[in-house]
């Protein structure tokens, strides 16, 4: 079976910073009865790159995921095909990377010639996007199909609210990988907004790291790059 391509997996440069943050949380050392074997949950699991990050800890941490796109969800048996807001289990540790509201959200499927060539040979158009990966428009209700703007922020506020206030246990930790970007030469503060939103939801920032990553070197904004991505470590306050 051919693996489903994914335009925005965790960059390999982020694996080690995320692993170090996981170790800092002491995840798995004090599992709560009833949790799925110290499950580490990814509410926007994509094709399941979290499993590769957790590989050195596979004896004591188990990936669990939600994914709204069925083609991505079927890549790994531990990913459930669902909107993450329908997932009701709770976790001590959540690790995720949301869509960034950048050009990856374009619903463009290629020129008619590119689409005809793909139908004949399977060759994808050069541009990267979720829609091109899936060879169809992104599902309704998926943040992967939204550019940075009011609709993106409204949907992500709903998702972050569910993650921070319902899925994350008191005292638990949330690790988020996110990046800002430029569009039409204008800076889009996605990372800063994500940080502010999660703080407003009552989480406490424990650590922030910047990691240099290659990024996408194609496109109109290839000369205006932020140079890397941020990884945030949050903790939900203990219930009183």
N, C-alpha and C positions, 0 to 999 in steps of 0.2 A: 504493500500500500504506500503510495506517495505521500510524504509528509506535507501538510498544509503550510504554505509559506506565511510569514507574519512580518510586516514591515517595521514593527516597533517592539521587538523583544528586549528584555534586559540586556544592556551592553555588557560584554565580558569584563570590562574595566570596573563594573559595579559589583561584581560577585564578591570580591574580598572585602570591600567596605561594608557591604550588607552582612556578610558572615561575621565580621567583627562586632557589628551592632547587635546581631542575634546573640552572640556569646556574652555581650555586656548585659543583656536582659536576663541571663541565667535561664533561658527558655528550656523547658523540659525537666528541670531539676525539682520543681514543685508542681507537678501536674495536678489538676483538680479532678476529682472523681467524676466520671460521666462525660468528660471530654474525649474526643476521638484520638486516643493515644498521643497526647501532646500535639494535636494538629496545628499546623501553621497555615493560616487561611489567606488566600488571595482572592478578593472579591471581583477582580478584573483579570482573570488568569490567562487570557490569551491562549497560546499553545502550550503553556505549562513550563516556562523556563524556570519557575521557582524550584522545580524538582532538581535542576542542575545546581542551583545555588545551595540547596540543602544536602547535596550528595555527601559531603564529608561528615554530615551529622545524621545520616540516614538511619542509624541505629536507635536514635531517640527522638527524632522529629519527623513528622509525617505531613506531606503537603495535602491540602484540601483546597478546592477552588470552585468558583462560580464563573460562568462565561455565557454571554448572551448570544454569541454567534455560534451556531451549531458546528460549523466546519472547524472552528478552533477547539470547541469543547470536546470533540471526539478524539482529539490527539492523545489524551491521557485518561486512563480510567478513573482517576481521582477528581476530575473536573466535572461538575454538574452543569448541564445546560439549563441556565436559568438567569433571570435578572437577580443580581446580588441582593436586592432589597427584599426578595422573597426567601432568602436564606436566613433561617432563624436561629441556627446554632451560635454559640458564643465561644470566644477564644482568648487565651492569654497572649497570643502573638499573632499579628496580622502583618503581612508583607505584600505590598502592591505597588504598581506603577500605573497611573491613570493615563488615558489619552491626553495629549498636550494641547488640543485645540489648534493644531497647525495644519500644514498642507496635507498631512496624512489623512485628514478628514474629508478631503475633496471626494465628491461622488463621481468624478470623471472616470470613465472606463477605457479611455483611449480613443484614438481616431477610428473612423470606420475601417480604414485599411489595417490598423493594428488589431482591431477586434476580429476581422476576417482572418488575419494571420494566426491569431490565437486559437480560433475555432478549428483551423486546419492543422496547426503544428503544436499548439500548447504554449507557444512562446508568449510571455507576458510583455505588455508595453514597458518602456524604460522607466516611466515614472513610478514612484512608490506611493501607495496609499492602501488603506484598508479595503476600499472597494475593488481596487485592482487585484489585491491578494485574493479576495473572495470571488472575483469575477461577477459581481453583482453589487447593487447598492447596499450600504450598511443598514442593518435592521432598524426599524422604528424603535425609538427609546434607547438607542445605544449612544453613549457619549462619544464614541469613535467617529460618528458622522457629523459632529458639530465643530465648527470653527470657534475660536476664542471670541466671546461676546456674551450678551445677556442670556441666551438660551443655553450655552455651555455652562455658564456659572449657575444658572437655576437648576439644571439637572445634576451637576456635580455637588451642589449644596445638599440636595436630597440624598445622594449616594453617601457623601461624607457624614451626614447626620446619622444615617442608619449604621454605618460602620462604627463611628465613634461612640454613639450613645446606646446601641443595641447589640452589636456583634462583639465589641471589645469589652472584656470583663474589667471591672474595677481593679486597678493595679496593673492591668495588662499593658502591652506595648504595641505601637503601630509604627512600622517602617514604611516610608513613602519615598519613592524615586520619581522625580518630576523635573521638568526643565522649562524655562521661558524660551521665547524665540522672537524672531523678527518677521513681520509681514508687511510688504510694501515699504520696507526700510523703517517701519515703526516697531518699537519694542513692545512685546506683549508679555506682561508680568505674570505668567501662569504660576511659576514657582512661588512668587511672593504672595499671590492671592491664595494659593493652596495653604501656605503656612498660616496666613491670617485667618482663613476660614476654620482650620482645625484648632487654632488657639481660641477662637470665638466659641467653638463647641466644647470648650473646657479641658482640652488636652494640654499637657505641659511639654514644652520642647526640651528634650534632654541633650540632643546633639544634632549638629548639621555639618555635613561634609560636601565639598565640591570635588567632583571627579572629572578629569578631562576624558572626553569621549570623541570618537571620530565624527559622529553625526552624519547627516545627509549632505553630500557635496554637490548634488544636482539642484536645479531650481533657480528661481528668480532671486532668492535671498542668500545664495551660496557665499557671497562675500560678507554677509552680515550674520555671523554666527556667535552664539554665546560661549562656545568653546567647551562646553561640558554640561553635566547634569548635577543636580543636588539630590542628596539622600538625607531625609529627616528621620530622627528617632523621637517619637512622642511616647508619653505615658498617660493613661487615664488615672485620675486621682482615685484613691481608695474610697469606697463608700463609708460614710460615718455611721 
